[in-house]
Amino acid sequence: MNKRLISLTVNDSPGVLQRVAGLISRRGYNIESITVGASETDGLSRMTVAAIGDEAVIRQMCSQLRKLIDVREARLLHERPFVSRELMLVKIRLDPARRAEIQSLTDTFRCSVVDVGPETAIVQAVGDPEKNDAFLQLIRPYGILEIARTGETAMNRG
């Protein structure tokens, strides 16, 4: 079973997210993440669904999503080359003696320190989920206090 991404163009109206998530959960499919945001067209939103399943299950899910009234387009992103990213914010314990080590890790992963307090720092990581997972593994010994992840968003190349 692999993780696959489905890109949806949906009407920008109340309840669309609930109907999409409801259809997926009623069928017993496993959703890893759903991201939604405005699209290039007024009145439409772009939704990216990261789902776990074999090829037949993901194709069936996509087919069923196309039948929803508010879904204008549903396509499997993995059929063509695509770019995907995830935003992650990590609040870590800031020990002054280890500040240089933490800075070195954030530089290596091209992360940004977006907030610094007397005892904590918030680091922003943007990249594919595997990169963000690797960053978390290395930063964990320094003391993670809080994590917020957006989920994957993606689009086909070209």
N, C-alpha and C positions, 0 to 999 in steps of 0.2 A: 504494500500500500504506500502510495506516494502523496505528498502534498501537491495540490494543483491550485492554480489561481483562475477564478472566473471573473471576468469584467462585465459589469452590467451598466447599462444606461437606463435610468429610471425616471419617471415623472417626479418632480420635486413637489410632493404633496404629503400631507399628514398620513401616517400609518404605513407607508411603503416599506420602511425598514422592518416593521413588525410583520407584515405579510411575507416578505422574503425570508426572514428568520423563521417564521412559523412554518412555512412550507418545508424548509430544510430540516427543521427539528422534528416535524411530524413524520417525516420519512425516515427518521433515525440516522441521518447523515451526521458526520462529525465535522463541526466547523472549528477551525483554528482561530480565525479572526475575520472580522468584517470592518471595512473602512468605508466611509461615505463622505463625499464633499461635492461642492459645486463643479459643474462641468463647463465646457466652453460655450454651451448653449443655454440661454435663459430658460428657466422652467424645467431643466433636466439636471440630474445629479449623476455622478459616477460612483459606482459601488464596486469594491473589490472584495471578493469572498475567497478566503484561503480555506480549502477543505481537504480532508484526508479521505482517500479511497482509491480503489483500483480504477483503471481507465473506464470500464463500463459504468461504474457507479457515478463517476464525475460527469460523464456524458449524459447519463439519465438525469442527474441533478440539473444540468444546464438546460436540457430539453424541457423539464418541468418548470423551470424558472421562466422560460420564454412564454409559457402559457398564461402567466400572471398579467392582468390588464395593465398595470403600471410599469411593466418591464418593456422597454422599447427595443433593447438589444441585449443579448447574452452571448458571450463568446469565451472560449477556452484560450487563455493566454499562452499556454505551453505549446500550442501548435505552430507558433512562429517565435522568433527571438524576441525577448522582452527584457525590460529593466524593472526591477522592484527595489523598494526601499522601505525601511521602518525607522521611525523616530523613537528613541528611548531616552528617558531622563532617569538618572540614578543619583540618589542622595547618599553620600558616603560620609563616614566619620573622618574628620580631618585632624590627624595627629601631626603637629608641626614637625616632628622629627622625621616623618615619612612623606612630607609634602613633595619633595623632589622625585621620589619613586612614583607617586601618583601622577605627577606632571609628565613624567617620562612615558607612562602607560597611555595617558590621554593623547600625547603627541604621536605615539606609535600608531594608535587607532584613529587618528585624525578627529578626535573628539574635542568638544569645547567645554570649558568650565563656564557655566552661565550664571552661577551664584556662589559666593563664598561668604560664610559666616564664621564666627569665632571657633566653632567646633565641627562644622559641616561644610560640604561643598556639593553643588549639583552639577553633574556632568551630562552633557548632551551628546548622544551617539546617533549618527545617521548612517545607515548602510543596510546590507542584507541581514536577515535575522541570524544567520550563522556567524557573521562577523560580530554582531551585538552579543550573541551568546558567548563567543570567545572572550570578548572584553569583560563580560560579567564574571566568567571563571577566573580571570586574572585579577580582577578588582575585589573579588569576594573576601580575601584575607584581610583587606583593609577595613572592612566593616560596612556592609550595605545596610542602610536604614530604610530605604524606600525605593521602589522601582515603578515607573509608569511607562508602558509601551503602547504605541498606537496600533500595532498590527500592520501587516504588509499592504502597501499600495503599489500598483504596477500599471504599465502600459506596454504595448507592442512597439518594437523599434521600427523606424522607417516610415 
